[in-house]
């Protein structure tokens, strides 16, 4: 039996074999194998925890090797496997297992086992490599049991290590996959409702289309018009995560160390709202500890950038590749790592630096050059990847006393119906939403009727859309047709509505030209 550990290294991580050699010599413990400071400090934690748990710590020369030696080892999760290796090498732990076992956990000086980050990633990564027995801190058991087909046993104290191995040897069955609660009743929903958004029928319709097809969207308008309020309600109409998606999302949160103890699978789609002062590593990921960034924490969910022109241009431009590829690659001197990053980008912005452009009875003091500099921070390349651009105006006073009946529950039901159509259409494909249809398959999945074809050619030519914008129009039209219950051809009305969501931002609108608001 090999005792295995795990070190985070991108999304997949690396298995680590713990080898212990004890021989006569000057007493001491040495840990080799490119161990970080936290791992090397395990020497003292393990020594004291072993003695305080009723075991004898050998007064010999101990060498602990963490293989492979070329992979950096970080974190405190190596405490428990190192202790288990020493106890096994000294004969104090009789283990009859003949299969590999992964052990994770941090030791306190009194012998208690503390929870560690990345347990779900370790269990998933180990299961993918043929390991099916895991010994983890008790607080991480629910997390580890999210993976099917493996045996996960919890450990509360180092003194119970022998009993835990006996449980593994007896083959105790694992519990069913642990899933966090997902409220079905609208009264229990943690989200704000779209019924509280007054007088914004076009915005609600656009967000419903964006949610159904997973299209990136930009809302722009004067301050106080309801942009942020609208996007913050978008999460409440998104479909729940599938089991495979939930495992991916929970695994990322486990790697980041922000998954609460005793937490099962996350079934709600993430909604991340980083501040505009966030660093590049905070958004994209990386840093000394190689943690997932906000775009990975938003995987399968929403990344909301409020006041997007306030973000540093370098951060904004670094979003382009993840938007296209669905992953983010982080290069290091010795190797490259990757994290999933398939998110829906939602951004909000004022139309100009002063915020009065387009406001009724407002006076905009910005020049054309001010507008150019303001929107240049967003950049044409990133803006071209945003499928939908929707202007938002302040609601008229009389609309505060009217209810258009567009509640989040009603919108969510329509979105779920459209999503089910897409899941049936894309069965067997690597994508399942209209916003992710590859360019080479757009003609197959977005067939046009005769009237829609002529309308499409005329409107695209008149608007002067780029090739990417043309594909976006077809994807959006496909979603609009799905919301209408049609799984067949796309018609003229759907093309015209899709073009309305694309007509801002292309050409010279934001630069104050003849088609702009100036």
VMD Tcl script that draws the C-alpha trace (Angstrom):
set ca {
  {0.00 0.00 0.00}
  {1.18 3.45 -0.87}
  {0.24 6.44 1.26}
  {-0.70 9.25 -1.09}
  {-1.18 12.97 -0.64}
  {-2.31 15.70 -3.00}
  {-0.96 19.11 -3.93}
  {-2.98 21.69 -5.87}
  {-1.52 22.39 -9.31}
  {-4.14 24.09 -11.44}
  {-7.51 22.38 -11.73}
  {-6.22 18.81 -11.94}
  {-3.55 18.83 -9.21}
  {-0.84 16.24 -8.59}
  {-0.77 13.01 -6.61}
  {2.13 12.82 -4.15}
  {3.59 9.61 -2.75}
  {4.77 9.83 0.88}
  {7.82 7.65 1.57}
  {9.37 7.34 5.05}
  {12.83 5.99 5.88}
  {13.91 5.53 9.53}
  {17.46 4.57 10.44}
  {19.89 4.95 13.32}
  {21.60 8.30 13.50}
  {21.34 11.76 14.97}
  {17.65 12.20 15.90}
  {15.82 14.51 13.53}
  {13.24 14.68 10.77}
  {13.96 15.90 7.27}
  {11.32 16.46 4.58}
  {12.56 16.44 0.99}
  {10.82 16.77 -2.35}
  {10.50 20.49 -3.11}
  {8.42 21.17 0.00}
  {7.23 24.67 0.84}
  {7.67 26.30 4.23}
  {4.26 25.11 5.48}
  {5.10 21.53 4.55}
  {8.53 21.63 6.22}
  {6.96 23.00 9.38}
  {4.99 19.75 9.57}
  {8.03 18.22 11.30}
  {7.21 19.83 14.61}
  {3.45 19.58 14.29}
  {3.66 15.87 13.53}
  {6.20 15.14 16.28}
  {4.16 16.79 19.03}
  {0.78 15.52 17.73}
  {2.08 11.94 17.61}
  {3.28 12.09 21.22}
  {0.10 13.78 22.46}
  {-1.97 11.06 20.76}
  {-0.39 8.25 22.78}
  {2.14 7.06 20.19}
  {5.93 6.95 20.42}
  {7.88 9.24 18.15}
  {11.14 7.49 17.11}
  {14.40 8.96 18.38}
  {16.11 8.13 15.09}
  {16.98 9.75 11.80}
  {13.77 10.14 9.75}
  {13.67 11.14 6.10}
  {10.31 11.84 4.49}
  {10.32 11.95 0.69}
  {7.46 13.57 -1.22}
  {7.54 12.20 -4.76}
  {7.68 13.31 -7.51}
  {10.47 15.58 -6.39}
  {10.06 18.06 -9.25}
  {6.52 19.12 -8.27}
  {6.24 21.92 -5.67}
  {4.35 20.83 -2.54}
  {2.32 23.39 -0.63}
  {-0.26 23.53 2.14}
  {-0.78 21.84 5.49}
  {-2.65 18.78 4.19}
  {0.56 16.68 4.33}
  {0.61 16.58 8.16}
  {-1.67 13.56 8.47}
  {-0.13 11.39 5.70}
  {3.37 12.08 7.06}
  {2.24 11.05 10.55}
  {0.59 7.93 9.13}
  {3.76 7.05 7.22}
  {5.94 7.39 10.33}
  {3.56 5.32 12.48}
  {3.39 2.65 9.80}
  {7.18 2.56 9.40}
  {7.64 2.10 13.16}
  {5.06 -0.69 13.37}
  {2.66 1.29 15.56}
  {0.03 1.27 12.80}
  {-0.82 -2.17 11.47}
  {-2.35 -1.71 8.06}
  {-3.65 -4.70 6.17}
  {-4.76 -2.80 3.09}
  {-3.00 -3.65 -0.15}
  {-4.46 -0.77 -2.15}
  {-3.34 2.83 -2.41}
  {-4.94 5.23 0.06}
  {-4.95 9.00 -0.10}
  {-4.73 10.77 3.26}
  {-5.34 14.49 3.80}
  {-5.42 16.59 6.93}
  {-3.70 19.17 9.11}
  {-2.70 18.27 12.65}
  {-3.09 20.36 15.75}
  {-0.58 19.91 18.56}
  {-3.16 18.03 20.63}
  {-3.68 15.49 17.84}
  {-6.96 16.82 16.48}
  {-7.33 16.85 12.70}
  {-8.21 20.19 11.13}
  {-10.07 20.56 7.81}
  {-8.05 21.52 4.74}
  {-8.81 23.15 1.40}
  {-9.04 21.23 -1.85}
  {-10.42 17.91 -0.57}
  {-12.98 17.60 -3.36}
  {-10.30 18.36 -5.93}
  {-8.04 15.74 -4.34}
  {-10.75 13.08 -4.26}
  {-11.81 13.84 -7.85}
  {-8.22 13.87 -9.06}
  {-7.41 10.68 -7.19}
  {-10.50 8.89 -8.53}
  {-9.53 9.88 -12.08}
  {-6.14 8.20 -11.49}
  {-7.51 4.97 -10.01}
  {-7.44 5.77 -6.27}
  {-10.72 4.88 -4.56}
  {-9.96 5.04 -0.80}
  {-9.59 8.31 1.04}
  {-9.00 9.33 4.64}
  {-9.91 12.98 5.25}
  {-10.79 15.28 8.17}
  {-14.31 14.74 9.44}
  {-15.30 18.30 8.48}
  {-14.39 17.50 4.85}
  {-16.29 14.20 4.57}
  {-19.42 15.72 2.97}
  {-17.21 17.43 0.43}
  {-15.29 14.26 -0.39}
  {-18.42 12.15 -0.75}
  {-19.62 14.30 -3.62}
  {-17.61 11.95 -5.87}
  {-19.32 8.68 -6.77}
  {-17.59 5.32 -6.66}
  {-15.06 6.06 -3.93}
  {-14.80 5.31 -0.22}
  {-14.31 8.30 2.05}
  {-13.77 7.95 5.81}
  {-13.47 10.87 8.20}
  {-10.93 11.28 11.02}
  {-11.35 13.55 14.01}
  {-8.22 12.71 16.04}
  {-4.88 11.12 15.19}
  {-5.42 8.56 17.98}
  {-8.33 7.12 15.93}
  {-6.13 6.49 12.90}
  {-6.08 2.72 13.39}
  {-9.88 2.55 13.60}
  {-10.17 4.64 10.46}
  {-7.94 2.24 8.55}
  {-10.00 -0.68 9.83}
  {-13.11 1.03 8.48}
  {-11.42 1.34 5.10}
  {-10.39 -2.32 5.24}
  {-13.93 -3.45 6.05}
  {-15.12 -1.53 3.00}
  {-17.73 0.61 4.72}
  {-20.07 1.98 2.06}
  {-20.04 5.70 1.46}
  {-23.17 7.75 1.88}
  {-25.12 9.13 -1.06}
  {-23.74 12.15 -2.86}
  {-24.11 15.19 -0.62}
  {-26.00 18.07 -2.21}
  {-26.56 21.51 -0.75}
  {-30.16 22.59 -0.37}
  {-31.81 24.16 -3.41}
  {-35.08 25.90 -2.52}
  {-37.93 25.21 -4.91}
  {-40.42 27.50 -3.28}
  {-40.31 31.10 -4.44}
  {-40.88 32.23 -0.86}
  {-37.61 30.55 0.15}
  {-35.60 31.99 -2.75}
  {-32.55 34.01 -1.66}
  {-32.73 36.16 -4.79}
  {-34.42 39.52 -5.26}
  {-37.37 39.42 -7.63}
  {-37.73 41.04 -11.03}
  {-41.19 42.24 -10.00}
  {-39.36 44.92 -7.98}
  {-37.87 46.34 -11.20}
  {-40.45 48.84 -12.44}
  {-40.84 50.18 -15.96}
  {-38.00 48.22 -17.58}
  {-39.82 45.78 -19.84}
  {-37.10 45.85 -22.52}
  {-34.36 45.22 -19.96}
  {-36.26 42.28 -18.48}
  {-36.79 40.81 -21.93}
  {-33.10 41.20 -22.80}
  {-31.98 39.56 -19.55}
  {-34.40 36.70 -20.12}
  {-32.87 36.12 -23.56}
  {-29.36 36.34 -22.09}
  {-30.20 33.84 -19.33}
  {-31.81 31.36 -21.74}
  {-28.90 31.33 -24.20}
  {-25.98 32.20 -21.89}
  {-25.21 35.32 -23.92}
  {-22.83 38.00 -22.66}
  {-24.62 41.29 -22.06}
  {-23.85 44.97 -21.49}
  {-26.32 47.36 -19.84}
  {-25.48 51.06 -20.19}
  {-27.38 54.11 -19.02}
  {-27.34 57.04 -16.60}
  {-26.64 56.43 -12.90}
  {-29.69 55.26 -10.99}
  {-31.49 53.86 -14.01}
  {-31.52 50.30 -12.64}
  {-28.59 48.57 -14.39}
  {-27.07 46.99 -11.30}
  {-30.47 46.21 -9.81}
  {-31.47 44.34 -12.97}
  {-28.30 42.26 -13.34}
  {-28.26 41.29 -9.66}
  {-31.64 39.63 -10.24}
  {-30.39 37.61 -13.21}
  {-29.10 34.78 -11.03}
  {-32.65 34.07 -9.84}
  {-33.86 33.06 -13.32}
  {-30.90 30.87 -14.30}
  {-31.40 27.10 -14.49}
  {-29.85 25.04 -11.67}
  {-26.54 23.34 -12.21}
  {-26.46 19.80 -13.52}
  {-24.60 17.21 -11.46}
  {-21.49 17.31 -13.63}
  {-21.51 21.11 -13.62}
  {-22.05 21.21 -9.85}
  {-19.06 18.93 -9.31}
  {-16.85 21.25 -11.41}
  {-18.00 24.38 -9.58}
  {-17.71 22.85 -6.11}
  {-14.26 21.54 -6.98}
  {-13.09 25.05 -7.88}
  {-14.46 26.52 -4.65}
  {-12.77 23.70 -2.73}
  {-9.44 24.54 -4.39}
  {-9.90 28.20 -3.51}
  {-10.48 27.28 0.15}
  {-13.83 29.07 0.35}
  {-16.13 26.05 0.54}
  {-17.73 25.99 4.01}
  {-17.15 22.92 6.23}
  {-19.65 20.07 5.88}
  {-20.82 21.49 2.55}
  {-21.98 19.26 -0.29}
  {-22.37 20.04 -3.97}
  {-23.19 23.63 -4.93}
  {-26.38 23.57 -7.01}
  {-26.83 27.32 -7.51}
  {-24.94 28.98 -10.32}
  {-22.18 31.30 -9.04}
  {-22.56 35.06 -9.17}
  {-19.27 36.91 -8.74}
  {-19.01 40.70 -8.49}
  {-15.35 41.73 -8.09}
  {-14.53 45.35 -7.26}
  {-12.88 47.47 -9.93}
  {-9.77 47.75 -7.74}
  {-9.14 43.98 -7.93}
  {-5.71 42.87 -9.12}
  {-5.00 40.89 -12.28}
  {-4.26 37.76 -10.22}
  {-7.50 38.24 -8.31}
  {-9.54 38.28 -11.51}
  {-7.63 35.85 -13.74}
  {-6.02 33.64 -11.08}
  {-2.45 32.75 -10.22}
  {-0.29 34.37 -7.57}
  {2.28 32.58 -5.43}
  {-0.20 29.93 -4.30}
  {-1.73 29.53 -7.78}
  {-5.34 30.05 -6.73}
  {-8.33 30.25 -9.08}
  {-9.42 33.81 -9.85}
  {-12.85 35.39 -10.11}
  {-13.38 34.18 -13.67}
  {-12.93 30.58 -12.49}
  {-15.08 31.12 -9.41}
  {-17.75 32.32 -11.87}
  {-17.47 29.08 -13.89}
  {-20.93 27.97 -15.09}
  {-22.34 31.17 -13.64}
  {-22.13 34.96 -13.94}
  {-19.20 37.35 -13.74}
  {-20.65 40.84 -13.16}
  {-18.38 43.82 -13.71}
  {-20.17 46.94 -12.49}
  {-18.88 50.28 -13.80}
  {-16.74 48.31 -16.23}
  {-14.73 51.29 -17.62}
  {-13.27 51.72 -14.11}
  {-11.47 48.37 -14.36}
  {-7.86 48.44 -15.51}
  {-7.61 47.90 -19.29}
  {-5.11 45.06 -18.79}
  {-7.65 43.15 -16.72}
  {-10.41 43.71 -19.25}
  {-8.33 42.62 -22.21}
  {-7.20 39.49 -20.38}
  {-10.83 38.32 -20.43}
  {-10.86 37.82 -24.18}
  {-9.22 34.39 -24.35}
  {-11.26 32.86 -21.48}
  {-14.44 34.14 -23.14}
  {-13.48 32.29 -26.31}
  {-11.90 29.12 -24.87}
  {-13.76 28.57 -21.59}
  {-10.48 28.01 -19.71}
  {-7.68 30.21 -18.40}
  {-4.06 29.13 -18.77}
  {-1.48 30.37 -16.26}
  {2.13 30.02 -17.37}
  {4.95 29.51 -14.90}
  {8.66 29.09 -15.53}
  {8.55 25.33 -15.06}
  {5.10 24.51 -16.51}
  {1.60 25.77 -17.35}
  {-1.56 25.30 -15.32}
  {-5.21 25.78 -16.20}
  {-8.58 26.39 -14.55}
  {-12.08 26.19 -16.05}
  {-13.55 29.61 -16.85}
  {-16.76 29.20 -18.84}
  {-18.78 32.09 -17.48}
  {-21.46 34.51 -18.63}
  {-20.07 38.04 -18.69}
  {-22.47 40.77 -17.56}
  {-21.20 44.34 -17.51}
  {-22.78 47.67 -16.63}
  {-21.56 51.16 -17.43}
  {-22.56 54.79 -17.59}
  {-22.84 56.11 -21.16}
  {-20.20 58.77 -20.53}
  {-17.85 59.96 -17.74}
  {-20.38 62.46 -16.35}
  {-23.29 60.03 -16.71}
  {-25.73 62.47 -18.28}
  {-25.49 61.33 -21.89}
  {-28.97 60.26 -22.98}
  {-30.65 61.45 -19.78}
  {-33.82 63.41 -20.38}
  {-33.29 67.05 -19.38}
  {-29.72 66.21 -18.50}
  {-26.75 68.18 -19.77}
  {-23.74 66.15 -20.87}
  {-20.48 68.07 -20.57}
  {-18.33 65.36 -22.18}
  {-16.63 65.96 -25.48}
  {-16.24 63.38 -28.24}
  {-12.66 62.87 -27.07}
  {-13.88 62.23 -23.51}
  {-16.24 59.60 -24.83}
  {-13.48 57.99 -26.86}
  {-11.12 57.77 -23.91}
  {-13.90 56.49 -21.63}
  {-15.00 53.61 -23.86}
  {-11.51 52.88 -25.11}
  {-10.79 51.36 -21.70}
  {-13.29 48.64 -22.54}
  {-11.75 48.15 -25.99}
  {-13.32 47.13 -29.26}
  {-11.98 43.56 -29.13}
  {-13.66 42.80 -25.81}
  {-16.83 44.71 -26.69}
  {-17.14 42.69 -29.90}
  {-17.37 39.53 -27.76}
  {-20.33 40.92 -25.80}
  {-23.37 39.64 -27.68}
  {-26.05 41.97 -26.33}
  {-25.87 45.72 -25.63}
  {-28.98 47.20 -24.04}
  {-29.60 50.89 -23.20}
  {-31.29 51.55 -19.87}
  {-33.24 54.75 -19.16}
  {-34.69 55.85 -15.82}
  {-38.20 54.52 -15.31}
  {-41.05 57.00 -15.72}
  {-42.71 57.99 -12.42}
  {-46.07 56.52 -13.38}
  {-44.56 53.04 -13.81}
  {-43.94 52.78 -10.07}
  {-47.67 52.18 -9.63}
  {-47.97 49.54 -12.35}
  {-47.10 45.87 -12.24}
  {-46.31 44.28 -15.60}
  {-46.55 40.78 -14.07}
  {-42.98 39.82 -15.03}
  {-41.91 38.00 -11.86}
  {-38.71 36.02 -11.50}
  {-40.67 32.78 -11.27}
  {-42.46 33.42 -14.55}
  {-39.24 34.43 -16.27}
  {-37.41 31.42 -14.85}
  {-40.08 29.03 -16.16}
  {-39.68 30.48 -19.66}
  {-35.91 30.21 -19.42}
  {-36.09 26.58 -18.27}
  {-38.38 25.71 -21.18}
  {-35.90 27.23 -23.63}
  {-32.98 25.47 -21.93}
  {-34.71 22.09 -22.24}
  {-35.13 22.70 -25.98}
  {-31.42 23.46 -26.27}
  {-30.40 20.41 -24.25}
  {-32.40 18.20 -26.60}
  {-30.99 19.89 -29.70}
  {-27.35 19.73 -28.59}
  {-27.45 16.22 -27.15}
  {-24.08 14.60 -27.80}
  {-22.31 17.93 -28.37}
  {-19.67 19.44 -26.08}
  {-21.83 22.57 -25.67}
  {-25.45 22.86 -24.54}
  {-26.37 26.56 -24.90}
  {-27.01 28.75 -27.93}
  {-24.42 31.29 -26.85}
  {-21.72 28.62 -27.16}
  {-22.54 27.31 -30.66}
  {-19.23 27.04 -32.55}
  {-18.90 29.12 -35.69}
  {-18.68 26.01 -37.85}
  {-22.06 24.74 -36.61}
  {-24.05 27.98 -36.71}
  {-25.58 27.21 -40.12}
  {-26.66 23.77 -38.91}
  {-28.30 24.91 -35.70}
  {-29.57 28.33 -36.82}
  {-31.53 27.67 -40.04}
  {-33.37 30.69 -41.46}
  {-36.70 30.81 -43.22}
  {-36.83 32.51 -46.63}
  {-38.17 35.79 -45.22}
  {-35.63 35.73 -42.38}
  {-32.74 35.18 -44.80}
  {-33.50 38.32 -46.81}
  {-34.10 40.32 -43.63}
  {-30.84 39.06 -42.14}
  {-28.77 39.96 -45.20}
  {-30.30 43.44 -45.44}
  {-29.95 44.32 -41.75}
  {-26.41 42.97 -41.39}
  {-25.31 44.90 -44.47}
  {-26.95 48.11 -43.26}
  {-25.46 47.86 -39.76}
  {-22.01 46.93 -41.06}
  {-21.58 44.11 -38.56}
  {-18.34 42.16 -38.22}
  {-18.24 38.41 -38.78}
  {-18.30 37.79 -35.02}
  {-21.26 40.16 -34.62}
  {-23.11 38.37 -37.44}
  {-22.68 35.03 -35.67}
  {-23.86 36.62 -32.41}
  {-27.06 37.81 -34.11}
  {-27.82 34.29 -35.29}
  {-27.15 32.81 -31.84}
  {-29.39 35.39 -30.16}
  {-32.14 34.83 -32.75}
  {-31.93 31.08 -32.05}
  {-32.52 31.77 -28.35}
  {-35.43 34.10 -29.06}
  {-37.02 31.38 -31.19}
  {-36.51 28.87 -28.36}
  {-38.20 31.21 -25.89}
  {-41.14 31.30 -28.28}
  {-41.32 27.53 -28.20}
  {-40.01 27.00 -31.74}
  {-37.40 24.37 -32.42}
  {-37.51 24.88 -36.15}
  {-36.45 27.71 -38.42}
  {-35.73 31.26 -37.34}
  {-38.10 33.94 -38.71}
  {-37.81 37.64 -39.53}
  {-39.22 38.92 -36.23}
  {-36.60 36.99 -34.30}
  {-33.80 38.30 -36.53}
  {-34.99 41.89 -36.07}
  {-35.18 41.55 -32.29}
  {-31.71 40.01 -32.20}
  {-30.31 42.89 -34.28}
  {-31.80 45.38 -31.84}
  {-29.66 43.89 -29.08}
  {-26.55 44.18 -31.27}
  {-26.93 47.60 -32.84}
  {-25.18 49.54 -30.07}
  {-21.41 49.56 -29.89}
  {-20.63 48.55 -33.44}
  {-19.54 51.35 -35.76}
  {-19.07 54.75 -34.13}
  {-21.89 54.81 -31.55}
  {-19.75 55.18 -28.44}
  {-17.32 57.54 -30.12}
  {-19.85 60.32 -30.63}
  {-20.18 59.96 -34.41}
  {-23.24 60.60 -36.56}
  {-24.88 57.38 -35.31}
  {-24.14 58.18 -31.68}
  {-26.06 60.07 -29.02}
  {-24.12 63.29 -29.53}
}
mol new
graphics top color blue
foreach p $ca { graphics top sphere $p radius 0.5 }
foreach p [lrange $ca 0 end-1] q [lrange $ca 1 end] { graphics top cylinder $p $q radius 0.2 }
display resetview
